[in-house]
């Protein structure tokens, strides 16, 4: 119908929209982890997400190559997900989130009671990372673990490296080794970033 001027910022795979350039709280957030396609429409841009489309105004000043760069980023992300797996892929636990280390910490902080462990893309290049948050005697303990992809499985980088055949087994390892004090944060319990 109509467009309004907003400012946008990209945080990991989250695109946040603000009412002004100095606003701290976003008006709306868009999870680009659900991005399916990017296409040019006239002078505008259409982002197609799972279940919705977002049209970017035609008066947006796009430099040549922006649509190409977005399309390339989408293709690379699809290739990466095909290799690693994604939440929509069978075998990938629902506690896997496309977030950075800092975003994982914030997600767990806001999700008290809904789980205290997430899997996320590894900042180390191969595999994934596990972020945990526990409160003990009023002190918050945040921990991050590397999980390297090797051969047909994963190796958790702990004092005695532990080998797993799947990401679900990685989650189970943390639940069992913590005697149940670590529980995965499931997607249905997570607040929007």
Backbone torsions as a table, in degrees:
resi	resn	phi	psi	omega
1	UNK	NA	-71.4	178.3
2	UNK	-133.9	163.8	179.2
3	UNK	-114.2	152.8	172.7
4	UNK	-130.2	152.4	-178.4
5	UNK	-76.5	129.1	176.0
6	UNK	-137.6	161.2	173.8
7	UNK	-108.5	147.4	-176.8
8	UNK	-128.5	149.6	176.1
9	UNK	-138.6	141.8	-179.4
10	UNK	-101.7	122.3	177.7
11	UNK	-124.5	102.3	-175.4
12	UNK	61.7	-122.8	176.7
13	UNK	-102.8	23.7	178.4
14	UNK	-114.7	125.9	175.6
15	UNK	-101.1	116.9	-176.8
16	UNK	-106.5	137.3	-179.7
17	UNK	-110.3	133.6	-176.3
18	UNK	-122.6	151.6	178.5
19	UNK	-73.0	-26.7	-179.6
20	UNK	-149.4	166.0	-175.5
21	UNK	-67.6	-17.4	-178.9
22	UNK	-108.5	3.7	179.2
23	UNK	-66.8	141.5	178.2
24	UNK	-96.9	-34.2	-178.5
25	UNK	-97.6	127.0	179.6
26	UNK	-71.2	148.6	173.2
27	UNK	-73.5	-35.4	-176.8
28	UNK	-157.0	151.5	174.4
29	UNK	-124.9	148.9	-178.6
30	UNK	-126.4	122.8	-179.4
31	UNK	-83.3	105.0	-179.6
32	UNK	-75.0	-5.7	172.9
33	UNK	-65.4	-18.7	178.5
34	UNK	-98.3	10.2	-179.4
35	UNK	-66.8	128.9	-178.5
36	UNK	-108.5	-40.3	-177.5
37	UNK	-156.0	155.1	175.0
38	UNK	-129.5	131.4	177.4
39	UNK	-146.3	153.1	176.8
40	UNK	-86.0	141.6	177.1
41	UNK	-137.2	104.6	-173.1
42	UNK	63.5	-127.5	175.4
43	UNK	-94.5	-0.5	-177.7
44	UNK	-97.5	-169.9	-175.4
45	UNK	-140.6	139.9	177.8
46	UNK	-121.4	123.6	175.2
47	UNK	-102.3	119.6	179.2
48	UNK	-102.5	121.9	178.9
49	UNK	-109.7	169.4	176.3
50	UNK	-62.5	111.7	175.8
51	UNK	88.8	-1.2	178.9
52	UNK	-158.8	162.0	174.4
53	UNK	-122.9	145.0	177.1
54	UNK	-124.7	123.9	179.2
55	UNK	-100.1	129.1	177.8
56	UNK	-92.5	134.2	-175.5
57	UNK	-53.5	147.0	-179.1
58	UNK	-71.1	-19.7	179.0
59	UNK	-86.4	6.0	176.2
60	UNK	-66.6	131.4	-178.3
61	UNK	-80.7	90.3	177.5
62	UNK	-95.4	129.0	175.2
63	UNK	-80.0	153.2	177.6
64	UNK	-55.3	134.6	178.0
65	UNK	102.1	-13.1	-179.7
66	UNK	-62.5	-45.1	179.5
67	UNK	-63.5	-41.0	178.2
68	UNK	-61.7	-44.1	179.9
69	UNK	-63.5	-42.0	177.7
70	UNK	-64.3	-41.7	179.1
71	UNK	-64.1	-41.4	177.6
72	UNK	-64.0	-42.6	178.7
73	UNK	-62.3	-40.7	177.7
74	UNK	-62.9	-45.8	179.6
75	UNK	-61.2	-45.3	179.5
76	UNK	-62.9	-40.0	178.9
77	UNK	-65.9	-40.8	177.9
78	UNK	-63.6	-40.8	177.4
79	UNK	-63.9	-43.6	-179.9
80	UNK	-62.3	-43.4	180.0
81	UNK	-66.0	-34.3	178.5
82	UNK	-64.7	-32.9	178.6
83	UNK	-77.2	-50.0	-174.8
84	UNK	-84.9	-35.8	-171.9
85	UNK	103.5	163.9	179.6
86	UNK	-144.7	169.8	-179.5
87	UNK	-55.7	-27.1	-179.6
88	UNK	-84.4	-6.3	-177.6
89	UNK	-92.9	132.0	177.0
90	UNK	-57.0	143.0	178.5
91	UNK	93.4	-10.5	177.7
92	UNK	-101.3	121.7	-176.7
93	UNK	-59.8	151.9	-179.7
94	UNK	-70.5	-7.3	177.6
95	UNK	-91.0	10.9	175.5
96	UNK	-87.1	123.8	-179.7
97	UNK	-126.7	140.9	175.9
98	UNK	-82.6	76.6	-178.1
99	UNK	-135.2	161.8	174.9
100	UNK	-81.6	175.7	177.9
101	UNK	-59.0	-48.5	-179.5
102	UNK	-64.2	-41.6	178.5
103	UNK	-65.0	-34.9	177.3
104	UNK	-64.4	-41.8	178.5
105	UNK	-61.3	-45.5	179.5
106	UNK	-64.7	-41.1	179.8
107	UNK	-59.5	-45.5	179.5
108	UNK	-67.9	-35.6	178.4
109	UNK	-63.0	-41.3	-178.2
110	UNK	-79.1	-11.3	-173.5
111	UNK	-109.3	28.5	-178.4
112	UNK	-51.5	130.2	179.7
113	UNK	91.8	-17.0	-179.0
114	UNK	-99.7	2.5	-176.9
115	UNK	133.6	157.1	-177.0
116	UNK	-134.7	25.8	179.7
117	UNK	-148.0	134.4	174.9
118	UNK	-132.5	151.5	168.0
119	UNK	-100.4	145.6	-179.5
120	UNK	-149.3	165.9	177.1
121	UNK	-58.1	140.5	-179.7
122	UNK	-75.5	131.8	176.4
123	UNK	-75.5	-5.6	-177.1
124	UNK	-95.5	6.2	174.4
125	UNK	98.8	-50.4	-178.7
126	UNK	-108.3	137.2	173.8
127	UNK	78.3	-148.2	-175.4
128	UNK	-131.8	174.7	172.4
129	UNK	-124.4	153.0	176.1
130	UNK	-114.4	128.8	176.2
131	UNK	-114.8	131.0	178.9
132	UNK	-124.9	153.0	177.8
133	UNK	-138.9	121.0	178.0
134	UNK	-132.2	148.3	174.6
135	UNK	-110.3	125.4	178.8
136	UNK	-132.4	119.0	-178.9
137	UNK	54.5	39.5	177.8
138	UNK	79.5	2.4	179.5
139	UNK	-107.8	131.0	179.2
140	UNK	-85.7	127.6	176.8
141	UNK	-111.7	115.0	175.1
142	UNK	-105.7	131.1	178.4
143	UNK	-133.5	148.2	178.6
144	UNK	-128.0	134.0	-178.1
145	UNK	-124.7	138.5	173.8
146	UNK	-84.8	138.4	174.3
147	UNK	-128.4	105.7	-176.9
148	UNK	-87.2	140.0	175.1
149	UNK	-85.0	124.1	178.1
150	UNK	-136.5	137.2	179.9
151	UNK	46.5	-120.7	-178.5
152	UNK	-104.2	23.2	-177.4
153	UNK	-153.9	-153.3	-175.2
154	UNK	-138.5	150.4	174.1
155	UNK	-124.2	122.5	179.3
156	UNK	-84.5	126.4	-177.5
157	UNK	-83.7	84.2	175.9
158	UNK	-122.9	-179.9	-176.7
159	UNK	-47.1	-49.7	172.1
160	UNK	-111.1	103.8	-176.2
161	UNK	-50.1	136.6	-176.7
162	UNK	-116.7	129.0	-178.3
163	UNK	-94.5	136.4	178.2
164	UNK	-130.2	152.5	-179.9
165	UNK	-92.1	-13.7	-178.0
166	UNK	-152.0	167.7	176.1
167	UNK	-69.3	-32.4	176.8
168	UNK	-62.4	-37.0	177.8
169	UNK	-68.9	-32.9	175.8
170	UNK	-61.4	-47.8	179.0
171	UNK	-59.8	-46.7	-179.0
172	UNK	-60.4	-37.9	178.4
173	UNK	-58.2	-46.1	-178.2
174	UNK	-68.5	-38.9	178.1
175	UNK	-62.4	-48.8	-177.3
176	UNK	-69.1	-42.9	-177.2
177	UNK	-69.7	-20.8	176.9
178	UNK	-94.8	5.7	-177.4
179	UNK	56.7	36.7	176.1
180	UNK	87.7	-4.0	-179.3
181	UNK	-73.3	-23.4	172.5
182	UNK	-97.3	129.3	178.9
183	UNK	-132.5	138.9	-178.8
184	UNK	-66.8	142.3	173.1
185	UNK	-84.0	118.2	-179.2
186	UNK	-91.3	146.2	-175.4
187	UNK	-49.5	-38.7	-177.4
188	UNK	-68.1	-17.8	179.8
189	UNK	-96.9	-8.4	-170.6
190	UNK	-82.1	138.1	174.7
191	UNK	-76.4	161.6	175.5
192	UNK	-70.9	142.0	178.6
193	UNK	-74.1	NA	NA
